[in-house]
Amino acid sequence: MASSPSGSRLFALTIGIDYYTEETGFDMLKGAVRDANRVRDWLTSDFKVPPSHIQDLRDNAATREAIIQALKGLSTDPKIRRGDPILIYYAGHGTEAPAPKRWRWNAPNIQMIVPWDFKHTEGPDRLIQGIPDRTLGALLTKLADEKGDNIVVIFDSCYSGSGTRSEDTRIRGGLCAGEIPDDLDDDIVRAAGTHVLTASGTRGARVLNKFRHHGLRSHVLLAACAPDEPALEHKTSGAFTKALLKALHGVNTAELTYEGLIERMDKLKTGRYLFNRKVASTNPVLNASFNRDKLKLTIAGAGAIHGISVGSKFAIWRSRTDLHTEPLATVTVDMVKGKDSVATLSMMDAGSVSIVDAGSDSLVAQIKENPKPMLYIHVPKTIQGMDCFKNLISETKGRAPLSVVVVENEDLASIGLTYLDGCNQIGFEMLNPEEQGQKILHTIDTKAEDLHGALDHLCHYYYHRDRVNPNHPVIGEDKKTPFSSKFTVDVFTLDEKDEGIYVPTGPNLNIQGTGVQLTVGAHNKDDFYGFRIVNNTKLPVFPYLFYFNSSDFSIIPVYQPIAVAQTGAKSIPPLQGQGGSLTVGYGSVDAPPQTFAISDERLDLEQGYLRLYVSTQHVDLSTLKKNPISTQTRGCAPAIPNTPPIWDAITVPVVLKWGERPPSIPMVGIVGSRGSGKSTFLNKLFKSLPGDTRLKPSFKNAFISEYDITLPGPNKETLTLVDLPTFEDCNIDNHASVLKAMVAYLGEQHQRRRRLTSLIWCYNISKSKITPVDRESLNLVEDISGPDALKNVTVLTTNWNKLAEVGANAARQRSVAAAASPLHRFKNAETALKSLCKGVVEINWKRFGTFSDPVARKTALGSTSAGDPLELIRSLLSNEGEFQAQREACETRKLAGTTAGKRLQKRLKTEIEKKGEIIRRRDQELDDLDDDDTERQVIQGERDDAEQDIIRWRGMLEQIEAVNSAFA
C-alpha cells in the first residue's frame, strides 16, 4: 500500500493472542501475535502512521475488558477526527455458542471472538465470556456514530464471518460449551441504540438515524471465513492475513476498492473503497483473459447480472499500473454470459494493438460505454430550444452516449421533462399510466452537464428497475417453472420486544404477493418494517434486496450478503433451498429495520419497488446503488466469477398513501437571547398549566426544545410550543450554526405536515441601547416569517417590571437622566425598536413583566399587556398562514435558497472580502519588516488567522449551496 500524505491521520487497534490458558479450552496458536505485529509494521512503514496512533493488545493484555475499553476509547479519543481512517485488527481464536432466547437471534448460535481471559472466573458463580458479534456490532455502531464510518475491521479467526483460526496447520477457533448469559453486555447494546437521534425526514424506504451506522453501514468487514468455516493458520502466520498483506504490498490504496483488493488475493465483496479514499474513475477495473487461438477476450465480473449487454465497450490494458496510459484497444462485447462477457477480435485488430504479443494472457478492462435499452422520454419544445439541450445533443465529447429516445407523443414515453419558468429549473413528470399519480419534486438547473447527469441517472434507474434475465431461467422436471416464481418476499411490521430486539407482528403486508400498500399517518409513522425472503427452489442462493424509489429515482440497498474470503474455500450462500428463509431487519442477519414514510405533504402518494435479485453465485451488485437524482454516487467493482450462475429478479411494488390525519396541532415558536425575559415568560406560562409546573420537553437537541401543551379550560386546546434559537453574539460562525439548526428543524417539520403558525420574539426593554446583535436577530425573525406571516409575529418586550429599579438608580445618580421618567425611557426604547421594523405594521406588540403591585402593572403595561402568558398563547391559536422559511426549505432544499440563507451568504462574502483586505495589509507590513523584527510573529499570526477564516467561510458557502443543505 502506497504511503499517503494523509497517512498520519489513520488510527488503529491491533489485537493478537497466541497464549491461551487451559481454562479457555483452546490450544495455543503460533502466528496470531506475529500477524498483529506485521499489520502494525505495515501501517507504520507503508502508511507512516505514528506509533502513538496505534494501540496494541497482545496475549494477556488482550483481556475481555481491555478489548471492549479499547473499542470504546476509539469513540472518545479526542485525537481522532470525524472521518479519519480507523483500522481494527484481531487475530486469535473465534468460537460460537447457543444464542440466548431473549436475543431472538433467528439462528441457533452466535459467534464470538475469544479474549485471553475467556472462561476465567469472575466472581463465585460467573465466568468471563467471549465478545459476541452482537456486542461488537453495538461498539462499532457507537464508533461510527462518533467518528464516521471510515472503519475497516479485519478478523483472522474462525466464526468471524458474521462478526462481526496438525503441527503446521491449525484452526483458529472452535465450538464453545456452555450458555451465554442473556443479559451479557446489555448496557453496551442499549447505549448504542439510545445514543443517536430520531429519524430524519427522508422519503420512501429509509434507514432511521438510529440505525444509520448499523451492521455493515458502520464499517467494512474483511473476514477470514464464513460463519461456519474454519480459518487456517499455516506454521507461523494466518493464511488470510498473509494473503492480505501480500496483496496490499506496493498498492496505492487511493486507487483500490475492497473488491480490487480481493481480486489480488481471494473472494471478498463489499462495495467500498479502502478507507473511503476518493478515486478519479468510478468505473471498476476488471480482470480479463485473452484466448490467443480463438481471439476471444473474456471480461470477468461483467455479465448480464451486472447490466452488461451486447455492444458494451471496454478499454483494455496490460495491467492496473498502465491505467494512466492509452489503452491497448477498445473492444466491443458480442456475447454476454451470467457473470462475464466475451469480445471477439479480428487478427488485424489483435495484432495492431499488440495484445497477442503482450507476453501475457492476463489483462485488465474498464467499461467505457454500455448501450442500455433505450429510455423513451418526452421533451417539450421549450426545453429542446434551450442551450443545455442543444449542447447535450451536439457536445458529446467527454460525455458517455445516452440511451434515450426523445418522442413527441407523451403516450410512448416513460417520463417527461418539464420547464419551471418561475425558477428557471427543469423538472420531471411520470408518464407511465400506472405511475402518473407520482409527483417528482426534484429539479435540476438548466445546464448541459446537469441535464446529461440527470438523464444518465434515469437510464440507470429504469434499466435496473425493469431488467430481467434475458435467458428466462426455468427449473423443475418439466423445465417450465420460472426460476423467479419460486421465491417470495414477505413484509411485516416489527415490534421491539427489547432494546434492539425486533420480532414480526401482524399479517404479511405483501398481500398475495401483489405488492405493499400502506396508509401512512400518525398511527404508524414510527413503525419499523422487516422482510422475510423464502427460497422454494432446491438451490442455495445469494439474495440481494434493493428499494427503487420512484419519487426521487434513488436505489437503496436493503440487504446484501456478508463479505467473506478464504483461500480455496467456497462462499456459503446465506439462503438455503427447499423452503429456507432469510429475515432482514430482525433476527440474526446484520441488517437494520426499515421505515416507509411520505415525507412531503405536497405528495399525495409515493411509489417504489422492492427488487430482489437472486443468484447461485456471489456477485457484487453495489453498482446499483444510486442517491436521489439531484446527487451523485460512485460505482464499485463487480465480483470475479468462476462459473455462470443462475440468476433472476423479483419485484414487489410499494405504494404509500396518506391516511386519515388528525386535526393539525398549532405550533407556536418563541425566540429570545440570554436575558431577554424568555425564561421568565415560559416559567410563568408553565405554572399556569395544570399538572407538574416543571414541564419537560417532548423533543430536545442542542438548539431546540419542543413542549406539548394542553391549555386549561373546557375546550382543552392543544399546541406545540417550540423554543427556537437566536443570535447571542456577533460571531458569524455561531450565526450560521443557529440558522442551519432552525431552518433544518422548520423544513423537517414542514415535511411532516407540521407548520409553524405563530412566533414570539422576546426583547429586554430595559437594555440601554439596541445592539448589532438585536438588529441581526430581528432580521432573522423577518426572514423566517416572510411578508405574509409577519401578522403572526409578536414582539414581546419584557422586563417592564424593572421600571422601579431603573428609577431608583437614576435618583441615586442625581444626574440629568434622573429627571427623565423611567417609563418614558422604556417607551422611547420601544419606539426605537419599532423603527427597526421598517414600517411593517403587521407585527404585534405586547409588553410583559412580573408585578406584585397591580397599579404599577397597569401603568407599565397599559393596553398592550401580556401579563398573562396563558392568554397570549391562547390568542395565537387562531392564526393561519405559512412561515416563509418552512416553504423555502422544502421547495429549494438548499439553505442558500431561503431568504435567511441568502442573507447569510451575502454576509459571508462580505466577511471574506474584509479578511482578504487584512491579508493584503499584513503582507505589506511583513514586506516592510526586517526578518528579525519581533513583530513579525504577531503579524504573521494575524495573517494566518485571516486566511483560515477565508478557507472556512468559503467551505461554508459551498455547504449552504449544496442540495439538501436546508435539512443538514
NUROKOL-740754 format. One record per residue (C-alpha): y, x, z. Coordinates in steps of 0.1 Angstrom, whole numbers, plus 2048, in hexadecimal, padded with zeros to 3 digits. Each point is the difference from the previous one (the first is absolute). Example, Ala and Ser with C-alpha at 12.3 -4.5 7.8 and 13.67 -1.06 7.14 Angstrom:
7D387B84E 82280E7F9 
! end
This chain:
800800800 82180F7F6 81A80681A 81E7EA800 82480380C 7F97E2816 7E080E80E 810807822 8047DA804 7DA7FB802 7F07F9822 7DB801808 7E67F981A 7DF8137FB 7E27F9815 7DF8147FF 7E27FD817 7E18157FF 7F6801824 7F17DF80C 7F17FF822 7DE7F1808 8107E080E 80C7F77DD 7DD7FF7F2 80C8137E1 7F68227F4 81A81C7FD 80F8077DF 80A8217F0 81B7F97E7 8177E580E 818817812 7FF8187E3 8097E47E9 81D7F5815 80D823801 7FD8037DB 8157E07FB 81A80E818 8018217ED 8037EE7DF 81E7ED80E 81282080D 7F88157E0 8047E77E4 8197E880F 81281A816 7FD7E781D 80E80F820 7E580381C 8167EB816 7FA7E37E8 7DA801805 7EE7F581F 7DC80D803 7E57F1816 7DF814801 7E07FA813 8077F8825 8247FB7F9 7F77E37E9 7F97E681B 8047DB7F9 8207FE813 80E81F7EF 7F97F37DD 8107DE808 81E80F810 8048187E3 8007E37E8 8197ED815 81581F802 8058017DB 8107DE802 81980C81A 8068247F5 8268037FA 7FA81C7E8 7EE7E97E7 8187EC7EB 7F67E07EF 7EE8087DF 7F682380A 7DD8097F4 7E67FE81C 7DC80D7FE 7E57F6819 7DF8137FC 7E07FB814 7E08147FD 7E47F8818 7E57E6807 8047DC7F7 7EC7E380D 7FC7DA800 7F77E781A 7FD7DA803 8227EF7FD 80A7EB81E 7FD7DB7F8 8247F980B 80D8177E5 7F07E87E6 7FB81E7EA 7EB7ED7E6 7E881D7FF 7E680B819 80D823806 821812804 8078247F7 80E81A817 80A825801 7F081381D 817813817 7F481E814 7FC7EC820 7ED7E37F1 7E87F1819 80F81481D 8047EC820 8217F0806 7FD7F1823 7E07F3810 7F67E57E6 81280A7E0 7FA8197E5 81980F7E8 7FD7EF7DE 80680C7DD 81F7F67ED 7F87E27EA 8107FA7DF 8107E1810 814817817 80781A7E5 80D7E47E9 8187F481C 80D823807 8068067DB 8117DF7FC 81880A81C 8058227F1 8087F27DE 8187E780F 81381B811 7FE81D7E7 7F87EF7DF 7DF7FF7EC 8018237F2 7E0807813 7DF8107F5 7E27FD816 7E18167F9 7DF7F9812 7E38187FB 7E77EE815 7E47E67FD 80A7DB800 82380A7F6 8027E97E2 80E7E3814 817812817 80C801801 79786C801 7948417F6 80F82080B 8168047E2 8087DB7FB 8097E981C 80C7DC802 8227FB811 7F87E0814 7E67E7809 7FA7DF811 80E7F9823 7EC7EF81B 8107E8818 81B7E67FE 8268037FB 8157EE81B 8107E37EF 822809810 7FF8237F2 82380B7F6 80E7DD801 82180E80B 8028167E1 7F77E47E8 8187E8811 81C8197FE 7FB8057DB 8017DA7FB 81F7F8814 81581F7F7 80C7F27DF 8177E37F6 7F77DE7F1 7FC7F97DB 81C8067E8 8097E67E6 7EC80C7E1 7F27E77E9 7DC7F67F8 7E281280F 80C81D815 7F781681D 8137F8820 81681C80F 7E77FF81C 7E680D7E8 8158147E8 7EF82180A 7DE7F0809 7E18117F2 8048167E1 8257F47FE 80781881D 7EF81F7F2 7E980F7E6 7DD80680C 7EB81C7F2 7DD7FB80E 7E28157FC 7E97E27FC 7FC7DB801 7FA7EE821 7DA8037FE 7FE8227EF 7FB822810 81981C7FE 7F08227FB 80882280E 7F381D7EC 7FD820815 82380580F 8147E77ED 8017DB7F9 7F77F87DC 81D7E87FC 81B81780F 7F381D7EC 8027EC7DF 8227F280A 810822807 7F180E7E1 80F7E47EB 822805810 8028257FB 81D8097E9 8087DC7F8 8247F2800 7FE7E1816 81F7F27F1 7EC7FB7E0 7E07F4810 7F47DE808 7E47FA819 7EB7F57E2 8098207EF 7F581381F 7DE7F0801 7FC8057DB 800825809 7E67FB81B 7F07DE802 8057DB800 81C7F4815 8177E47F6 81F7F5812 81E7FC7E8 81B815810 80F8227FB 7FB81C818 8197FD81C 8137E67EA 80E81C7EA 8137F37E2 7F480A7DE 8118017DE 7E57EB7EE 7F17E080D 7E38017E7 7E080E80F 7F08207F2 7DC7F97F7 7E28167F9 7F48007DC 7E280F7EF 7FC80A7DB 7E07FC7EC 80381B7E5 7E37F37EC 80C7DC7FD 826808803 8027E681C 81880381E 7F67EC81F 81B7F9819 7F27F8822 8107E7817 8117EE7E3 7EB7E27F9 8037DB7FA 8037F9825 81E817801 8117EC7E5 7FA8197E4 7FA7F17DD 7F880B7DD 8208107F2 80A810821 80E8237FA 7FA81F816 80F822800 7E781D805 804822811 7E781B808 8077FE826 8187F281A 813820800 80A7FA7DC 8107DE806 82380E7FD 7F980C7DC 7FC7EC7E0 7DE7EF7FE 7E480D7EA 7FE7DD7F0 8077DC804 7E17EB7FA 7FA7DB7FB 7E47EE812 7E77EF7E9 7E67F581A 8057F3823 7E37FF81A 8017F3823 80E81F811 8088187E3 80E8017DD 7F68137E0 81680D7E5 7F180E7DF 81281D7EF 7FD80B7DD 7F58247FA 8228077F1 8127F281F 7E9812818 8048217EF 8267FD7FC 8057FB826 7E681C809 7EB7E9815 7DF80C7F1 80A824807 8107FA821 7E3812812 7F77E3816 7F47DC7FB 8137F6820 8247F37FA 8197EA811 8117E17F2 81E7EA808 8087DE7F2 81E7FE7E9 7FE7DD7F2 7EA7E2808 8027E37E8 7FA7E4818 7FC7DD7F1 8217F27F4 8157EC818 8137E47EF 8237FC80D 81E7EA7F6 8218127FE 81F7EA7FA 81980A7E5 81A80981A 7EA81C80D 7F480A7DE 8248077F7 80581781E 8008267FD 7E580281A 7E87EC7EA 80B8127E0 7FC822810 7DE7F580E 7F37F97DD 81081E7EE 80181B81A 7DC806807 803826806 7F6808823 7F37DC807 7DC7F57FB 7FA7E57E7 8007DD80E 7E37E87FA 8177E17FC 8057E77E4 8227EE7FF 7FB7DC7F5 8197E57F7 7EA7E380D 8007FE825 7DF7EE800 7EF8207F3 80E81681B 7F3808823 82280980D 8247FF7F5 820813807 8207EE80A 82480D801 8137F9820 8248007F4 8107FD822 7F282280C 7F88117DE 7DB802809 7DF7F97EF 7E87E8811 7DD7F47F9 7F17DE7F9 7DC7F5802 7F57EF7DF 7DB7FB806 7FC7DA807 7EB807820 81B81780D 8207F07F6 8067F4824 80482480B 82480C801 8078267FE 81D80B815 7FE8257F6 81A80C7E6 8078207EE 8208117F3 8087FE7DB 7F58247F9 7E680C7E7 7ED81481A 7FF7E3818 7F57E87E5 7E58187F4 7F4806823 7FE7DA807 7ED7F87E0 7E881D807 7FB7F2823 7F97DD7F2 7E680F7E7 7EF81181D 8007E1816 7F37E77E6 7E78197F1 7EF807822 8037DC80C 7EE7F17E2 7E881B7F4 7DB7FD803 7E38167F6 7FF7FD7DA 7DA804801 7FC7E1815 7E480D815 7E37E8808 7E3802818 7E17ED809 7DF7FD7F0 80E7ED7E2 81E8177FE 8177E27FE 8107FF822 82380F800 80181D819 8217F480E 7F37DD808 7EA80F81C 81D80A816 8157E9816 821807813 8057EA81F 8227FD811 8037F8824 81B7FC81A 7FB81981C 8037FB825 80981D817 7E67FF81C 80C820810 81981B7F9 7FA80A7DC 7DE7ED7FE 7FF7E47E7 7E67E67F7 8007E67E4 8097DC809 7FF7E07ED 7F27F97DD 8008177E2 8217FC7EF 7F38097DE 7F47DD7FA 7E27FF7EA 80B8227F2 81C7F07ED 81D811812 8157FF81F 81C7E7805 814804820 81C7EA80D 817819811 8167F681D 808806824 7DD7F580A 7F081E7F0 81B81A7F9 7F0818818 7DC7FB7F5 7EA81D7F6 7E67FE7E4 7E08137F9 7E78017E4 7DA8007FC 7F180E7E0 7DC7F67FA 7E98127E7 7E47EA7F3 7F38197E7 7E4818807 81781E7FA 81581181B 8258027F4 82280E809 8197E4804 8268047FA 8177E380A 8247FD7F3 81B7E6803 8147FA7E0 8217EF80A 8107EC7E4 8217FD812 8098257FD 7E380E7EA 7F481781C 7DB80A803 7F6805824 7E081180B 7EE7EB81A 7E0814803 7F281F7EF 7E081280B 80481C819 8028247F2 7E1816806 7F48207F1 7E2816804 7F081B7EA 7E37F17EE 8017DF812 8027DE7F1 81C7E980D 7F37E1812 80D7DF7F2 80F7EC81D 7F57DE7F2 7DB7FD7FE 7EE7E67EA 7EB7E1806 81A7EE815 81181E80F 8237FA80C 81F815808 81D7F3815 82480B7FB 81A7FB81B 7E77FC81C 7E081080B 7F88257FB 8118067DE 81F814805 8177E87EE 81C7EB810 8047DB800 8177F17E6 81A7E4801 80C7E77E6 8247F5800 81C7F37EA 81D817809 81D7F07EE 80B7DC802 80B8007DC 7DB8007F6 7EE7E0801 7DF8127FE 7F18227FB 7E18087EB 7E981D801 7DD80B7F9 7E6811816 7ED8167E8 7DF80F809 7F281D7EC 7DC80A806 7EE81F7F3 7DE80F805 811822802 81E80B815 81F8017EA 825806807 8157E17FA 81F80D812 8138017E0 8007DA800 8197FF81D 8237F57F7 81F7FA815 8167E27F7 80F8037DD 82180D80D 7F081F80E 7E981B7F3 7DE80E80B 7EC81E7F5 7DD8017F3 7E281380E 7E28117F1 7E27EC7F6 7DD80A80D 7E78157EE 7E17ED7F6 7DB8097FD 7F17E37ED 8107E17F2 8047E581B 7FC7DA7FE 8227F1808 8127E07FF 81D7ED80F 8047DF813 8217ED803 80B7E981C 8217ED7FA 8177FD81E 81B7E6801 8197FE81D 8167E1804 8197F581A 7F27E7818 8127E7817 81C813810 80D7F8823 8257F8804 81681E7FA 80A811821 82480B800 807825805 82080A812 80A8247FF 815812819 8108237FC 816815817 803824809 7FD80E823 81A7F1817 8077E37E9 7F67E681A 7E17F67EC 7E880781D 8157EB818 8007E37E7 7DA8027FB 7FA802825 8147E1806 7EF7EE7E4 7DD80980C 8097F5824 8097DE7F2 7DD7FB7F0 7E37F0812 7E581780E 802826805 82480C7FC 7F38237F6 7F77F57DD 7E98197EE 8038077DB 7E57F17E9 80681E7E9 811821806 8048217EF 81981D804 81C7EC7F1 7F97DB802 7F37E781A 7F67DB7FA 8017E581A 7EF7DE7FB 8167E7813 7FB7DB808 8217F080B 8007E881D 8057DB7FA 7ED7E37F1 7FF80E7DD 7F282280B 80F8127E2 7F08217F7 80F81F7F1 7FA8257FC 81C81680E 8018227F0 81281D811 80A8157E2 80D8247FF 82480A7F8 8138207FE 806814820 81281F7F3 80F80F7E0 7E08137F6 7F77F57DD 7DB80A805 7FF7E881D 8117E57EB 7E68057E5 7E47FC819 80F7E080E 8067F17DD 7DC8097F5 7F27EF81F 8157E17FC 7FB7FA7DB 7DB807802 7FC7E781C 8157E57F0 7EF8057DE 7DD7FE80F 80A7E0813 80D7F17E0 7DE8077F0 7F07EE81D 8167E27FA 81580781F 8257FF7F9 81D80B816 8177E2804 81A80D818 80E82280C 814808820 814820801 80A80A824 820814804 80F80D820 8247F2800 80A81681E 7FE8207EA 8218127FD 7FE8027DA 7EB7F87E1 7EC81E7F7 7F280C7DE 7DD7F680D 80D7DD805 80C7FF7DD 7DF80B7F2 7EE7E7816 8157E47F3 7F980C7DC 7DB7FF809 8037DC80C 8127F57E0 7E78137E9 7E27F1812 80F7DD7FF 8117FE7DE 81C7E87F7 7EB7E1800 7F2806823 82080B812 8047DD80C 7E1806815 80E81F811 80F7FE822 81581C80E 7FB7FF826 81C813812 7F3809822 80B80D822 81E7E7803 7F7800825 80F823802 8237F27FD 805802826 7F3824801 81880A7E3 81D7EF811 7FA812821 7FE8227EF 8207FA7EE 8127F6820 7F581F811 80D8157E4 8237F0803 8068087DB 8107ED7E3 7DD7F47F7 7FD7F0822 81B7E77F6 7EA7F37E4 7E87E4809 7DB80B7FE 7F87DF7EF 81B8087E6 7F08237FA 7DD7F17FB 80E7E67E8 81181C7ED 7DF8137FE 7F07E07F3 81B7FB7E6 7FB8257F5 7DB7FA7FC 8057E17EC 8178137E8 7E28167F8 7EE7E27F2 8168027E1 80B7DC801 7DD7F2802 8057DE812 7DB7F6800 7F781681E 7FF7EE821 81080F81E 7F57FB824 80980F822 7E880981B 80380D824 7F07FA821 8187F0819 7FD7F4824 8227EF7FF 8007E17E8 8268027FC 7FF8257F6 7E47F77E8 8137E47EF 8208167FE 7ED81C7EF 7E87EE7EA 8147E17F6 7F27E97E6 7EB81C7EF 7EA80481F 7DC80B7FC 7FC801826 7DF7EE7FD 7E98157E9 7E87E47FE 8197E87F0 80B81B7E7 7DC8067F5 7F97DB7FE 81F7FB7EA 7F281A7E7 7DF7EE7FA 80E7E97E5 80D81D7EB 7F28027DD 80281A7E5 7F28227F6 80B82280C 8088177E4 7EB81E80B 7E07EC802 8037F47DD 80C8217F2 7E3814810 7E67E97F1 8107FE7DE 8078247FA 7E7810818 81781E802 81780881E 81A80B7E7 7FD7DE7F0 80F7EF81E 8257FE807 7FC812820 7EB81B7EF 81A8057E5 81B80681A 7E981A811 7FA80F7DE 8258047FA 80680F823 7E48197FA 80F80C7E0 822803810 7F181581D 7EE8167E7 8218077EE 810809822 7E3817808 8028107DE 825808806 7F780F822 7E78177EE 81A80A7E7 81980981C 7E6812814 7F48147E2 82580B7FA 80380A825 7E08147FE 80D8127E1 820809812 7EE80E81F 7F2823805 7DA803803 80280A825 8197E5809 7F47ED81F 80C7DF7F2 7E78027E3 7E37F2814 8137E180B 80E7F97DE 7DF8057EF 7F07E8819 81A7E57F8 7FA8057DB 7DA7FE804 8037E0815 8157F07E5 7E680A7E6 7E47F0815 8147E0804 8047FE7DA 7DB8057FA 7F87E681A 8197E67F3 7F58067DB 7DC7F980B 80D7E1812 8117F47E0 7DF8047ED 7ED7ED81B 8177E1800 7FE7FE7DA 7DA800801 7ED7E07FA 7F67EE820 819815814 80E7DF80C 7E07FC814 7FA82480B 
! end
